Amino acid sequence: MTEAWEAPLREAVAREHDNTVALLQRLVRIPSVNPKFVADPAQNREAEVQDAIEAELRALGFTTERSFPLPNRPNLYGHWAGGQERSLALCGHVDVVPVGDRASWTTDPFGAEIRDGRMYGRGAGDMKAGLAACIAACRAIRGLGLVLDGRLEFHAVVDEEAGGFGAMQAAARQPAPGAVLVAESSGGTIRPSAGGLEWVRVVVRGLNGHSSRRFASIYPGDHPARSSGRSVNAIELGARLLGAVRELETEWGVNRSYPGMPPGMNTISPGVMVAGAGCGPDGMPTILSNPAIVPDTCTIDFDLKFLPHERSADIRREFEACIARFAASDPWLREHPPQVIWDLYGLHFPPVDTPVDHPLSRALRESREAAGLPVTFEGALGVTDAAHYAAHGIKGIVYGALSADAHGPDESVDLASLLEAAQMIAAATVRFCGLRT
Ligand SMILES: [Zn+2]
């Protein structure tokens, strides 16, 4: 249903589009590389991005405050007072990934150059365009004198690109908003769901020995030279374990699915495999030895994705059962079962599973329909800060502009899509929060 405020709101966003583009340029020109990738004060300027956003929010009548999820790295919050029941948070992250190979860029990564309707720069798409779109939406709402019934919060968070400790803290605040719109780029697709992600380490223990005595371990028989010096090679056990995990992955991929998600996206990808001698408290070998030592530790880190409707606790149990079955098939491993370590690096991303008839889904759908735009619902393949809100029971949706080459050279955002995103976020915010009468 088209509302009376609808067309004027879209027009108000359009009138301010040049200012929105200029704001995005200012944000892109402040390098805010996550310091976990590169520690360089000249590039780690998240706080300056927050200063720029805070000035915008204050000019729009937001009350602002900060918190520090990590030392010297502030989250910025703003809010317009309003009721709890229809409260909403607009969320974006201010950190960006490093430039990477500078020679592969055809523009200055922090120049925010505009060419053929696109703005280029690190963070232009991921996701300073989202922050600019949310500010533009608030400016239009304010400009028309619309007063929202529900409380509107603005969460500009740090650290999305390296763990999401900013959003973790934002999502834990009280009173919690009723829902969150994470304005990562989506090209106008409404993304109400995302798979969960776990990083899990499996530590396989063998028995050290001298490589010259390997024959004593791998050939049968009772030659006197085979009577001592037996070893158990952890690398070979680890390689066999990979096969067992691959079988579980295939079983999940073939038998399970979720609407709007490509079949088989629930993968268990081995990402790191390290073998050596000794084993520290973190499950890593303490000595990366030379090949003369048969390794007694093989450590494998997996990136495990599961479907939006699955529960992390169930997935963990299934994975552990797979490792236990594998161990039961081997006499040595029966006595020395592999160790499974969850929450690697303190990370854990619950799935996002917001219904397509949730009020925020509806608000976005109706806003696009009212503007004569096609409506597509699809799950998100990557994890976003919406996961950290989901951990606190806050339903979230990813919705934003159309970007290209995020994390790569010549990252860019389409400026027409920035306008559309700002218009739709404005309309969906008014629909979701309602108006004071
Ligand atoms: Zn992002």
Residues whose N, C-alpha, C, O or C-beta is under 5 A from the ligand:
A	BS01	ZN	D126 M127 E184
